[in-house]
């Protein structure tokens, strides 16, 4: 078996496979170390936006988090330590980029930069946040100073006293802008759409906390459960069918407005920081210092559309050139381009990109007809508007491990989801996503007319649906 990717998703899948008795597993990782997004995103201020007791594997809870919202180095250390202690690092082949997957009639040929692997089962755990997006703007390659994406931070670039342009105001920018605001000489933040940002109830864990967590694991378990229940309330509100929707959304909106008013005294700047879309269309962000950072005298927020990059700075639609010494792309990731860097060919040489030409879709976010024994982790319609994605990843890993165990036990050498099951599930997803908060959203989650990223319900529902494989959903594919 081959698992592609050694982040939370890939390592979690390898763990679940081993627990199911599937031991011949190789994890292929294109980078030189494990960690996924927590290895790559090292920008100043990088941290988790989910409380750490919930942002960890259920089989490896951590009593030693330094604070409720742990910073990037601590999360990466947790992944590395846990993978080493669990024996997973021995299965990882780093520096190996997968370029193609081809079904040869009985097995997958996995083409990589270090040769070809044969695999009876492939688990694609490349994630939704692995390919940085840089806008295709005129002159993007002409800027005279250092240019880099938030996911490839240049720590060798001295920002002291420099004029820094940050394009984008998503989750990464909300952390990195406050992270560098005291260092730069001037900063211009280019905003296409304002995010909803609320207070982050962060705190350092004291020695007493750590003693309690170690001596009484149920205390840590209680905090994990409490966080889970709170995030599920938000997920229910997003569905649009819950009785808590109106009061909860009203409460969150009131908290956001108060946070904005307290952080930004200038009414004109406050006006520019009001989102133009319903709460829930984009992930709710948490920061105590985003609004105060934007209100600093040496920071300017520009809402005019960026039209070009020039050697001296950034040109906007009003014709103004905003001069800068350093340009930072805070423009996010190609979340809708699932497996976009890998040429995947299934039965009869059919290309996955052709099957997904109208938008990616997979049964349970995992399986596509005509692509036997190929399963996605963090695939289409499995992202969350709230809560911890690790819970979704663990549910997927458990389902995949059951199928892999079934294949090993003789249920069939090659299994694929039935086309009618795939189609019915996709129809359900689009129908539900068309009736909740997402029906009033613009293009952030959409690929054309379809919403391809988000799961429309609670985490608990998804976990229940994946707890036991319905073998009637799968069919044997002829091999040979």
Buried (B, 14 or more C-beta within 10 A) or exposed (E): BBBBBBBBBBBBBBBBBBEBEBEEBBBBBBBEBBBBBBBBBBBBBBBBBBBBBBBBBEEBBBBBBEBBBBBBEBBBBBBBEBBEEBEBBEBBBBEBBBEBBBBEEBBBBBBBEEEEBEBBBBBBBBBBBBBBBEEEBEEBEEBEBBBBBBBEBBEEBEBEEBBBBBBBBBBBBBBBBBBBBEBBEBBBBBBEBBBBBBBBEBEEBEEEBBEBBEEEEEBBBEBBEEBBEEBBBBBBBBBBEBEEBEEBBEEBBEEBBEBBEEBBEEEEBBEBBEBEBBBBBBBBBBBBBBBBBBBBEEBBBBBBEBBBBBEBBBBBEEEEEBEBBBBBBBBBBBBBBBBBEBBBBBBEEBEBBEBBEEBBBBBBBBBBBBBBBBBBBBBBBBBBBBBBBBBBBBBBBBBBBBBBBBBBEEBBBBBBBBEEBBBEBBEEBBEBBBEBBBEEBEEBBBBEEBBBBBBBBBBBBBBEBBEEBEEEBBBEBEBE
